[in-house]
Amino acid sequence: MAAPIAVASADSLQDNTAEAEQLANEALAKMMKALDLLIMTVPRYAAPEVLPNGDIIIRRLDPLENEDEPIETHGDGIET
């Protein structure tokens, strides 16, 4: 009597394991997609350059979308 119960329990365990593996794979795929989107939104920059006058320039690797539009500033130099 104990043998059929053990077989049924083993089959149930295999089914649960397969379902858990499928759910884990789906969750991992979603997390990888979210991480990829996060990396795409973070701006990337080149190594800093020090000019002869001491200024430090850090160039953006991905140019801004509206790069052609001039940046408006007030008299105090604050961008708007």
VMD Tcl script that draws the C-alpha trace (Angstrom):
set ca {
  {0.00 0.00 0.00}
  {2.87 2.37 0.67}
  {4.49 1.82 -2.73}
  {1.70 3.46 -4.85}
  {1.66 6.45 -2.52}
  {5.43 6.83 -2.86}
  {5.20 6.67 -6.67}
  {2.36 9.21 -6.73}
  {4.34 11.45 -4.40}
  {7.44 11.21 -6.61}
  {5.41 12.09 -9.74}
  {3.85 15.04 -7.94}
  {7.28 16.19 -6.81}
  {8.61 16.02 -10.40}
  {5.60 18.01 -11.66}
  {6.10 20.64 -8.97}
  {9.82 20.83 -9.74}
  {9.17 21.32 -13.46}
  {6.59 24.03 -12.75}
  {8.92 25.78 -10.29}
  {11.74 25.67 -12.85}
  {9.48 27.17 -15.53}
  {8.34 29.97 -13.20}
  {11.93 30.68 -12.18}
  {13.01 30.89 -15.83}
  {10.15 33.30 -16.62}
  {11.02 35.47 -13.62}
  {14.69 35.51 -14.59}
  {13.82 36.52 -18.16}
  {11.69 39.40 -16.85}
  {14.46 40.55 -14.51}
  {17.04 40.44 -17.32}
  {14.76 42.53 -19.55}
  {14.25 45.06 -16.74}
  {18.01 45.24 -16.14}
  {18.61 45.74 -19.87}
  {16.10 48.62 -19.92}
  {17.77 50.18 -16.88}
  {21.20 50.02 -18.50}
  {19.81 51.57 -21.70}
  {18.41 54.56 -19.76}
  {21.57 55.31 -17.77}
  {23.75 57.74 -19.74}
  {27.24 56.55 -20.57}
  {30.29 58.78 -20.39}
  {33.85 58.66 -21.73}
  {36.94 58.92 -19.56}
  {37.53 62.43 -18.18}
  {39.89 64.72 -20.11}
  {41.97 67.40 -18.42}
  {42.58 70.42 -20.64}
  {45.81 72.46 -20.46}
  {43.95 75.22 -18.59}
  {42.85 72.73 -15.90}
  {39.26 72.27 -17.03}
  {37.94 68.72 -16.81}
  {35.64 67.51 -19.58}
  {33.53 64.37 -19.30}
  {31.93 63.68 -22.67}
  {28.63 61.86 -23.03}
  {28.94 58.82 -25.30}
  {25.27 58.90 -26.27}
  {24.55 62.40 -27.61}
  {21.41 64.14 -26.44}
  {18.37 64.01 -28.69}
  {18.06 67.81 -28.97}
  {21.76 68.44 -29.39}
  {21.25 71.10 -32.10}
  {19.12 73.34 -29.86}
  {21.16 75.90 -27.91}
  {20.99 75.76 -24.13}
  {19.33 78.84 -22.71}
  {20.92 80.31 -19.60}
  {20.07 83.22 -17.36}
  {22.62 85.84 -16.41}
  {23.73 83.68 -13.47}
  {24.64 80.75 -15.77}
  {21.82 78.44 -14.71}
  {20.44 76.32 -17.54}
  {16.71 76.44 -18.20}
}
mol new
graphics top color blue
foreach p $ca { graphics top sphere $p radius 0.5 }
foreach p [lrange $ca 0 end-1] q [lrange $ca 1 end] { graphics top cylinder $p $q radius 0.2 }
display resetview
